[in-house]
Amino acid sequence: MKISKFGLTAFLLPLTCISVLFFTGCPTDNTESPGSATYGVTIPELSNGAITLNTSRDIEGTAIQLTITPDQGYGLKVGSLGYTIGSADMVPITPTEKIENDVLSYTASFPLPASDVTLGAEFVLSPHKVIVDPSAQTLISPNVTRVAEGAIVTLVFSSPVSSVTVKKGNVPVLYTLNENKLSATFTMPAADVTVNAVAESASGEFEIVDGVSGGGTIERVPATDGLRANTGDEVKLKIRVPSDKQLNSNVVVQLKDGPNTIVKTIQLQDVIENGNIISFFMPRKDVRVLAGCIALGGSAGFLVELNNEDAFIDRPVFDSEQNDGLVISKTGTDHPRSITMSVNPDFIEPNAANTGYTYEWYIDGLLQGNNGYVFTIDAENYSQPGKHILTVIAYRRNASQTPEPWLSEPYSESKIFTVTK
């Protein structure tokens, strides 16, 4: 409606129109509410496997669920699963193995950060199997049943065990038995392994054997308890060192008749800080306590450590050798200045060790001798600290001919070890 008075003109609008004009004139707030920003998850092109997600874009903190499916004959490489943000280092993601109808897969999850991420994974050929021997006297639960070489495998037992067997074919694999005897760990070799365990039965009294070198001795705490203990007892020992000597190695407690079984390893620094007193739980077998001591204030000498890795290095002297089926393994727990190695050719052929092989041992390509199937690396002989390569060559003799000629293709295998001052 139009009204004119005193030369002025005004327009009156209905109330409903005024209301509409009022609200349409208000400013609009386009700000996102907190937490509404979303971030993406990218899966790059992968070889020999695939990853699927529950969501590829969501808000910060959302649990991103992954299903990882390797191709037939492949498995997830240990430590390869993770995500990156831009060019930053990979953030690892821990997968859980799953096997249904003999098909291997993995599941995993991670909270989505406040950034776009790119997933990464690597699949390796033929993950090796951890096979539980059906004759085991206790339930054995491996943390994985298929895994690549080099992974740490944990075995959990339903009841305490007195002994464990881990074998690659007929070759024992070094393992460590937890002091409560309810679990054990080992490093997966490049082959399937079979595991077994003997359940601990009635307790008994067993001997503690002194294996301290360099003039040291062990003494029970209290001394009146002597060097025998019942299964399950907590044993405390004092490492007695002459006044002119000092400890210079970790203290290792191992089964007396099972050198591949370590009951407990106590680091040198921990032993010293505890006044040279160690403790462990007595298994159902005799044990030996190993340690070393040297002159007070003297040089600790050179120490040798097996790197737990194979060496694949071309050297002209070894060019013609094959390396399939020959296995070098550590024999027992030795003095820290030396390591004894043995070789087993049984993967070349059944009972190969009995068919006439001879062995040559090399370090860094130089022949050290023809010492049979056992060889001891003495660190004092390799005064140059650093990595060295131990190689054994196995020559098979043809016993059907006289004189016995060597077969045309010898076999070789190499390991890396490190010498430190």
Secondary structure, 3 states (H helix, E strand, C coil): CEEEECCEEEECCCHHHHHHHHHHCCCCCCCCCCCCCEEEEECCCCCCEEEEECCCEEECCCEEEEEEEECCCEEECCCCCEEECCCCCCEECCCEEEEECCEEEEEEEEECCCCCEEEECCEEECCEEEEECCCCCCCEEECCCEECCCCEEEEEECCCEEEEEEEECCEECCEEECCCCCEEEEECCCCCEEEEEEECCCCCEEEEEEEEECCCEEEECCHHHCCEEECCCEEEEEEECCCCEEECCCEEEEECCEEEEEEEEECHHHHHHCCCEEEEECCCCCEEEEEEEEECCCCCCCEEEEEEEECCCCCHHHCCCECCCCEEEECCCCCCCEEEEEEECCCCCCCHHHCCEEEEEEECCEEEECCCCEEEEEHHHCCCCEEEEEEEEEEEECCCCCCCCECCCCEEEEEEEEEEC
